[in-house]
Amino acid sequence: EPTPYRETFTYADDGTRLTTTYFSELGDVTGWTEADLDTGGREVHKRYYRADSSQYGEEDVLWNADGTKRGWDFRRIERSGTVSSNGAASFRYAYEAFDEASRWTIRTRSRDGVAERVEARTLATTDRPRPFRTAAPLAPGTISTSASETSPSFSRDGRVMVFARYGDDWSEKTPFVARLTDDGWSVAPIPGIGLVYNLAVSPDGETVVYAVGSNGPLLQVRYEQGGWSEPESLTAQYGVSGSYPALTDAGDLLVYKSDGSAGNGIYVARRREEGFDPIAPLYVPDEGTTFDGVVSSVDDVLFVTRCLDDVCAPGDQNGVWAVELGGADGSAARKIAALPYVWGVQPVEALGLLVFTDGEDILAVPLGAAGLSGRANEQQSVSR
């Protein structure tokens, strides 16, 4: 059977634009389209982009008087930005009746009046009440660049951030620290620790904990008198290991363990003086993978990313969950419907933002997008 390819859909807040991103069978972005929508939610104009962000086409979408799609007129765009003189084509589509039982239909495509392709298409629906909230890159050109950024983590005051950046190889991630000043974000590599798997900054912005591999070891460095200390192994000293670390206001260390005593999920090593107690389960659901936990001061909840299948695509279960730590067996957990499948989620109350990553970019939406509160009047400082 042919290998299915994944597509994701993101709507603008006002409902006038739909972005469709296309992925290869390996999960790589192969390109995307931007479609302008009319008041009925129908596509009326569309732009086509390659994975390198260059545009290669545009089209006008045509509709019949009865509301069915008639087709579209496509124009190829040269890399210089000009419309190709011989790239125009008129496409028309004919649909067979939709089969409610199988959820499939047949579509015949014609080019300039000549039938050239027959497609079998399917329709999937969900109970999601509204599309995912459109996120914006965080500090474009400074934090979010043409490279890939991941693993965002903030101090409580929102003025110190750490993240990792990589090129073609996801396993070779370089750690960075960003500091917010009156002139915007200032970014610099964190020296002396080499490549990381992922990392996090403490609430006071003075300690960075990082994982070297998917199961550790875990190390930390401190920012003291304008410089970074030598790395200290938390695994060697206290026996804690794992990945996707996070530090709480109380100094406790959260980690993800795929092979923990209670299964696959979030574990905690409680702070004891200058060290840590052995890790213990914090939130370990019975099924799927639950990782990248962070305890927020906003509503005092644990935010995690959950995946309950092999694809980890956005859906009714896969995605970001908010967990009331006092709830029995996670019974107080709720999925944040406004977010797709992303990770590294952290509410930054001081900036009024909910920040996360999709593995390619560090993105942000207002806290209100997830039903959280924050000081919205400070949001603009991150875009400088």
PyMOL commands that set and color helices and strands:
alter all, ss='L'
color gray80, all
select helices_A, chain A and resi 234-238+328-330+349-351+367-370+376-383
alter helices_A, ss='H'
color red, helices_A
select strands_A, chain A and resi 7-11+17-23+29-37+43-50+55-63+69-76+89-95+104-111+114-122+136-137+148-154+160-166+174-181+184-189+198-201+207-211+218-224+227-228+232-233+243-247+253-260+263-269+271-272+275-276+280-283+289-295+302-307+319-323+333-335+343-348+353-357+362-366
alter strands_A, ss='S'
color yellow, strands_A
deselect
rebuild
show_as cartoon
